[in-house]
Amino acid sequence: MYRKYFKRPLDFIFALLAVVILSPLLLILAILVRIKLGSPVIFKQPRPGLNEKIFTLYKFRTMTNEKDENGNLLPDEDRLTSFGKFLRSTSLDELPELWNILKGDMSFVGPRPLLVQYL
């Protein structure tokens, strides 16, 4: 009964409250990501959701787009900045996932969506 009638409405209400309350922080972080890491500010990645339906997961960007002389992206450890490490260590990079919760792609409580390649 909880999952059917209460979980989704509660997720929506709490996510909406969190977006409203945290909107100044979200704006400040978006500006800092844009200044320190460039554009785009939001990192998008396909992830499997309920019943393995693919959705787009949103996070703040934590790495640069630096490439080698052949045009290939450098390894992740070379592209991860100190600001990106801070965002990850404090989980601030995951605040845009509140939009995923509002859309119904994710829930506050439940398994973390894996990468599609792990299906």
C-alpha positions in Angstrom: 0.0 0.0 0.0 2.9 2.4 0.9 4.6 2.0 -2.5 1.4 2.2 -4.5 -0.2 5.3 -2.8 2.4 7.2 -0.8 6.0 6.7 -2.1 5.7 8.7 -5.3 3.7 11.6 -3.8 6.1 11.9 -0.9 9.1 11.7 -3.2 7.6 14.5 -5.3 6.8 16.7 -2.3 10.2 16.3 -0.6 12.0 16.8 -3.9 10.0 20.0 -4.7 10.7 21.3 -1.2 14.4 20.5 -1.5 14.6 22.3 -4.9 12.9 25.4 -3.5 15.0 25.5 -0.3 18.3 24.6 -2.1 17.7 26.8 -5.2 20.2 29.5 -4.0 22.9 26.8 -3.5 22.0 25.2 -6.8 22.4 28.5 -8.6 25.7 29.3 -6.8 27.1 25.8 -7.7 25.9 26.1 -11.3 27.8 29.4 -11.6 30.9 28.0 -10.0 30.9 24.9 -12.3 30.5 27.2 -15.3 33.4 29.4 -14.2 35.8 26.6 -13.1 34.9 23.8 -15.5 33.2 25.4 -18.4 30.1 24.4 -20.3 27.9 22.4 -20.1 27.2 22.8 -16.4 25.1 19.6 -16.1 26.5 16.2 -16.9 23.9 13.9 -18.4 24.2 10.1 -18.5 21.7 7.3 -19.5 20.9 5.0 -16.6 18.4 2.2 -16.2 15.4 2.9 -14.0 12.4 0.9 -13.0 11.9 -2.2 -15.2 15.2 -1.3 -16.9 13.6 1.7 -18.6 16.5 4.1 -19.6 16.3 7.7 -18.3 18.8 10.6 -18.3 20.5 11.1 -15.0 21.5 14.7 -14.2 24.5 15.8 -12.1 26.8 18.8 -11.9 29.9 18.4 -14.1 33.1 17.5 -12.2 35.6 17.0 -15.0 37.0 19.0 -17.8 36.9 18.1 -21.5 40.7 18.0 -21.8 41.9 16.0 -24.8 45.3 14.6 -25.9 47.0 15.5 -29.2 44.9 12.8 -31.1 41.6 14.3 -29.8 40.9 11.6 -27.3 39.7 12.5 -23.8 42.4 12.3 -21.2 41.9 9.7 -18.4 39.4 10.6 -15.7 42.0 11.1 -13.0 43.7 13.8 -15.3 40.4 15.6 -16.0 39.0 15.6 -12.4 39.8 19.0 -10.8 40.1 19.8 -7.2 36.8 21.6 -7.4 35.3 18.4 -8.9 36.8 16.3 -6.1 35.2 18.7 -3.6 31.8 18.4 -5.3 32.0 14.6 -5.3 33.3 14.2 -1.8 30.4 16.4 -0.5 27.9 14.8 -2.9 26.9 18.3 -4.1 27.4 17.1 -7.7 24.3 14.9 -7.1 21.9 17.8 -6.3 20.5 18.0 -9.9 19.2 14.5 -9.4 16.3 16.2 -7.5 15.0 16.9 -11.0 15.1 13.1 -11.7 13.0 12.6 -8.6 10.5 15.3 -9.6 10.2 13.6 -13.0 9.6 10.2 -11.4 12.8 8.7 -12.9 14.2 8.0 -9.4 13.2 7.9 -5.8 14.8 9.1 -2.6 14.9 5.6 -1.2 15.8 2.8 -3.5 18.7 1.3 -5.4 21.2 3.6 -7.0 20.8 3.5 -10.8 23.7 1.6 -12.4 25.4 2.4 -15.6 23.6 1.0 -18.7 26.7 -1.1 -19.5 26.2 -3.1 -16.3 22.7 -4.4 -17.3 
